[in-house]
Amino acid sequence: MTPRRAYLEALLAALGEEEILVSCLGGNARYLPELRPRCGTFALCDTMGGAIPLALGMALARPERRVTALEGDGSLLMNLGTLVTVAAAGAANLTILVFCNRRYESSGGQALPPVAVDFARIAGGTGLTAEHVATVGELRDALARFRSHGPSLLALETAFDPAEPIPPYRERPPEIRVQFADWVRRRP
């Protein structure tokens, strides 16, 4: 399986400076400051299942900008109904990446319930364009195809490594909010 960081690096290379990236809590939010995205970034650090609803609001408010949401599979399970809301809203500029490592990683790496959850199939059932991704190359290809066919969801098969050296949180919510607001103010 592909490590999280490899997916994040490929994603950040594909995003333009005027795009918006919203990350869930945990490993994704903790890696982003270290990886220095060029785009506007709002990395949540204290909420499970909040990245997709927040990204949807941003996509609806700014339809001229591409918005990408990063969510973990455990977090999405906490707010699975959000996919129906995304489909109903029809924000063509929204892409969701779900990091599927079958763990509640942010709270200690506990295993998800032993049920095979097919997030791409669930998303497809709501009308979203969706598919599974297992490699960085597949992610690049899917991003190129789906970015003009939103809303879409990519379920990324992600390696879980309990010894992964995930960076500590460098920013807290007030700093994240101020940095993102500053980024928005600098753009028309």
C-alpha positions in Angstrom: 0.0 0.0 0.0 1.0 3.6 -0.6 2.2 5.8 2.3 0.2 8.9 3.1 3.1 11.3 2.5 3.6 10.0 -1.1 -0.1 10.7 -1.8 0.2 14.2 -0.2 3.3 15.1 -2.2 1.7 14.0 -5.5 -1.5 16.0 -4.7 0.4 19.1 -3.7 2.4 18.9 -7.0 -0.9 18.8 -8.9 -2.6 21.7 -7.1 -2.4 25.3 -8.4 -1.7 28.3 -6.3 -5.3 29.6 -6.6 -6.8 26.3 -5.4 -8.1 25.6 -1.9 -7.1 22.6 0.2 -9.1 21.6 3.3 -7.6 18.9 5.5 -9.1 16.7 8.2 -7.4 16.4 11.6 -4.5 14.0 12.1 -1.6 13.0 9.9 -2.7 15.0 6.9 -3.1 18.3 8.8 0.2 17.6 10.6 2.2 17.0 7.4 0.9 20.0 5.4 2.9 22.7 7.2 6.1 20.7 6.6 5.2 20.2 2.9 4.4 23.9 2.4 1.5 23.8 0.0 1.4 26.6 -2.6 -2.4 26.8 -2.5 -4.7 28.2 0.2 -4.8 25.6 3.0 -7.1 25.2 5.9 -5.9 22.2 8.0 -8.3 21.2 10.8 -6.7 19.9 13.9 -9.7 19.4 16.3 -12.6 17.9 14.4 -13.5 14.5 13.0 -15.6 14.5 9.8 -15.4 18.3 9.4 -13.2 18.6 6.3 -15.8 17.7 3.7 -18.6 19.9 5.0 -16.2 22.9 5.3 -14.7 22.2 1.8 -18.3 22.0 0.4 -19.1 25.4 1.9 -15.9 26.9 0.4 -16.6 25.3 -3.0 -20.2 26.7 -3.0 -19.0 30.2 -1.9 -16.1 30.3 -4.5 -17.3 28.3 -7.5 -14.4 29.7 -9.6 -11.8 27.9 -7.4 -11.0 24.2 -7.3 -11.4 22.9 -3.7 -10.0 19.6 -2.5 -11.0 18.0 0.8 -8.7 15.5 2.6 -10.5 13.1 5.0 -9.6 9.9 6.8 -11.8 6.8 6.5 -12.5 6.9 10.3 -13.5 10.5 10.1 -15.8 10.0 7.2 -17.5 7.2 9.0 -18.3 9.8 11.7 -20.1 11.9 9.1 -21.0 9.6 6.3 -24.2 11.4 5.5 -22.2 14.3 4.3 -21.7 12.5 0.9 -25.4 12.9 0.2 -25.2 16.6 1.0 -22.2 16.9 -1.4 -24.1 15.1 -4.1 -27.2 17.2 -3.6 -25.2 20.5 -3.7 -23.5 19.5 -7.0 -20.4 21.6 -6.5 -18.5 20.7 -9.7 -15.3 22.3 -8.3 -15.1 19.9 -5.3 -12.8 16.8 -5.1 -12.7 14.6 -2.0 -9.7 12.4 -1.1 -10.4 9.7 1.5 -7.3 8.2 3.0 -8.3 4.6 3.7 -6.0 3.0 6.2 -8.8 1.2 8.2 -7.8 3.0 11.4 -8.9 5.8 13.7 -5.3 7.0 13.4 -5.7 10.4 15.2 -6.9 8.9 18.4 -4.2 6.2 18.6 -4.5 3.9 15.6 -7.4 1.8 16.7 -8.8 -0.4 14.0 -12.1 0.6 12.4 -15.0 -1.8 12.9 -14.3 -5.1 11.0 -16.6 -4.3 8.1 -15.5 -3.7 4.6 -16.6 -0.2 3.7 -16.4 0.7 0.0 -16.3 4.5 0.1 -16.1 4.8 -3.7 -19.2 2.7 -4.1 -21.1 4.6 -1.5 -20.2 7.9 -3.1 -21.0 6.5 -6.5 -24.4 5.5 -5.2 -25.1 9.2 -4.3 -24.2 10.3 -7.8 -20.7 11.4 -7.1 -18.0 10.4 -9.6 -15.8 8.0 -7.6 -13.1 5.4 -7.8 -10.5 3.6 -5.8 -6.8 4.6 -6.0 -3.9 2.4 -4.9 -0.8 4.1 -6.2 0.6 7.6 -6.7 0.4 7.1 -10.5 -3.3 6.2 -10.2 -3.9 9.3 -8.1 -2.2 11.6 -10.7 -4.3 10.0 -13.4 -7.6 10.3 -11.4 -6.9 13.9 -10.5 -6.4 14.8 -14.1 -9.7 13.1 -15.1 -11.9 14.1 -12.2 -11.0 17.7 -11.6 -13.4 18.7 -14.4 -16.2 16.2 -13.3 -17.0 17.1 -9.7 -18.1 16.6 -7.3 -15.9 13.6 -7.0 -14.4 11.2 -4.5 -11.2 9.2 -4.6 -10.7 6.5 -2.0 -6.9 6.2 -1.5 -5.7 2.8 -0.2 -3.2 4.1 2.3 -0.6 2.2 4.3 -0.9 2.3 8.1 2.5 2.4 9.8 2.3 2.8 13.6 5.9 3.9 13.5 5.4 6.5 10.8 7.2 9.7 11.9 4.2 12.0 11.5 5.2 15.6 12.5 3.7 17.2 15.5 1.0 19.9 15.1 2.8 23.1 14.4 -0.3 25.3 14.2 -3.3 25.7 16.4 -6.8 26.7 15.2 -6.4 30.5 15.7 -3.2 30.4 13.6 -4.8 28.3 10.9 -7.8 30.6 10.7 -5.6 33.8 10.5 -3.3 32.3 7.9 -6.1 31.1 5.7 -8.0 34.5 6.0 -4.7 36.3 5.0 -4.5 34.0 1.9 -8.1 34.7 1.0 -7.6 38.5 1.4 -4.7 38.5 -1.0 -6.8 37.0 -3.8 -9.7 38.7 -5.6 
